[in-house]
Amino acid sequence: MKRFMAAALILISGLFLSGCSNMGSAATIGGTEISMKIVEDSIAEILAERAKTDTSQMQLETGDALNRSQLQFLITNKIIEELAIEDKITITQAEVDSYRVTVIKNVGGEASLPNVLVNATLAPSNIVDILRRDLIITKLSQAAVSSGLSEADANAAVQQLVIEKAKSLKIVINPKFGKWNDLTAQIEAADATNGAVTP
């Protein structure tokens, strides 16, 4: 379970193109817009949860890094949902409910979930999206393995599917969130030097 959740975050960590015409928009994915408000609301929820949690032993994203990760999360969900539609993958409510029970058990019970989400920089209101995304990636990986690929090759194949889908959707992000690196498939800070002066 943890492997697939980690893969979900790594696979699509920043599939963006730079530029965004509407400054009220954080990103556009094909014909779908992610508004600045949606990103801001997600960040506000995460910060509110942090305020109720002992984060002294956690290494948490802040500032621009937090902004980028939340936009990335929202775009990731859309890309994976589009892949599910393309591959005719369905996720039932029963599957989500069953998987939630498994996740809760694996993290040590319902009381442990808030800390886990804070540590992962995920808003509680996004739990269903997280579970759905994980289940879709699991099914994509299983299909790749069934076609004869090893698990490692299947993960790479799913990553390539995500990259190609992102390209076909013509994703555009607001430059305030950074820039898209086509070679690494990562969203990067607009100023990679963080303001340092280089010779």
N, C-alpha and C positions, 0 to 999 in steps of 0.2 A: 504493500500500500504506500509506504513512504517513498519507495523507488519511483512509483508513477507520479506521486505528487511533486517530487523533486524534478522529475523529467518535465512535467507540465510547466514548471516555472523556468527551467533552463531552455527548453525547446524553443520557446517563443519569446525570449527575453529581449523584446525591443524590435519587432518587425515593422519599422516605420520608414517613411520617406519624409524629408524635411519640407517645411512650408505649410501654411494653412491660411486660406484666404479670409475666413471669418474669424475675427479675434475673439468672438464669444464662443468659438468652437475649440475644444482641445484637440480633436482629431476627426477626420472623416474616413470611413471605411466603406468604399464603394458609395452607395447612396445613403449610408447611415452616418449620423453625426453623434459624436460624444461631446456633450457640452462641458464647458468649464465648470458649471455648477455641479454636475455629476461627480467630477473628479474632486472638487472642493468638499462636497458632502462626504465622500468616502474618506478623505483625509481627516476631516473633522471627527468622524466616527472613530477612526483609529486613534486619534489623539485623546479623545474622551475615554476610550478603553485603557489607554496607557496611564492615564491619570488615576485609574482605580487599581492599577497593578504594580507590583514591585518589579521594576525593570532594571534594577541595579546590576544584575548579572547578564543583561541582554545587550547585544550590539544591534542597535536599531537605526534605521534610515531616518534622516531628518532633511529638512530644507528641500533643495532641488532634487536630491536622490529620492526622497519620499514622493515628490510630485511625479517624477518619471516612473517610479515603480507602480503607482496607482493607475496612471494612464496605460501603462504596459499591461497591467492586469485586465483592465476593461477591454482593451483591444484584443488581447489573447483570447478572452472568452468569445468574442465575436468571430474571430478566425476559426476557432475550434468548432463553434456551432455551425459555421458555414461548411466546414469539412464533414461534419455529421450529416448535414443535409445532402451534400454531394455524394457521400458514400452510403446514404440511406440507413444511417445508424440512428436508432431510437433509444431513448433513455426513459424508462417508465418511472412513475412516482414510487412504485414499489421498490425498484432498484435503488433509487435515491435514498429511500427510507432505510433499506437494508444496509446500504453502504454507510450511512450515517451511524447506524448502530455499531458497525465494525470500527469505524474511525473513533467513535467515542470510547469504545472498549480499549483500543490501542493507545489512546493518549492518557488513559488512566481514569476515565469517567467524565461525566458531564461537567463536574466542578473544575476539571483541568482544562476544558476547552477554551475559555477566555484567555488564559495564559498562553496557550499554544497559538491562538490567532494573533495575539499581540506580538509574540516572538516572530511570527511569520509575516507580520505587517499586513494582515488581512482584516477587513471589517466584518463583524458578526453578521451584518445583513447580507453579506455575499456568500454565506455558507452553502446555500443551495447551488449557486453558480460554481463554487469550488468543487462540490461533489459531482455535479454534472460534467464539468470539464475533465475531472480525473477519470470518470467512467468512460467518457468518449475516447480519451487517449488510451486507456486500457484496451478498449475494443479495437482501436486502430492498430495498436501494437500486436494484439492477438491475431488480427487478420494478417499482418505482415509475417508473423511467425508461422501461421498456418500455410502461407504461400511458400515456405521453405527457408526463410531467413532465420539466422540465429537471433537471440534476444538483442544482442548489441547492434547487429545490422538492422533489426526491426526498429529500434529506437532511432537510428540514423535515418532510416527511411521515413519515419513519421516526421522527424525534424525537417526533412526535405519537402515533404508534403505541405507542412505549415509554411515554409519559406515561399514555396511556389504559390500557395493560396494567397498569402499576403501580397505578393506581387500582382496577382490577377485582380485583387480587390482594390488596387491602387490606393493604398493607405497614405494619408497625408496628415502630418501633425503640426500643431502650432509650434513655431520655432522657440517659444519660451521654454518648452520642455526639452530641447536639445536638438540633435541632428542624427540622421540615420546613416549608419555605416554598412554599406552593402556587402562588404567583404566579410565582416564578422557577424552580420545579422543582429546587431545590437544598437539600441538607442544610447547615444553618448551625450555627455555634457557638451553644450555648444563650445565652451572653452575648456579643452581637455587639460590645459595647464593650471586650471583653477586660478587664473589671474597672474601666474608666475611669469616673470620676464625671462625669456630665453635668448641667448646670443644669436 
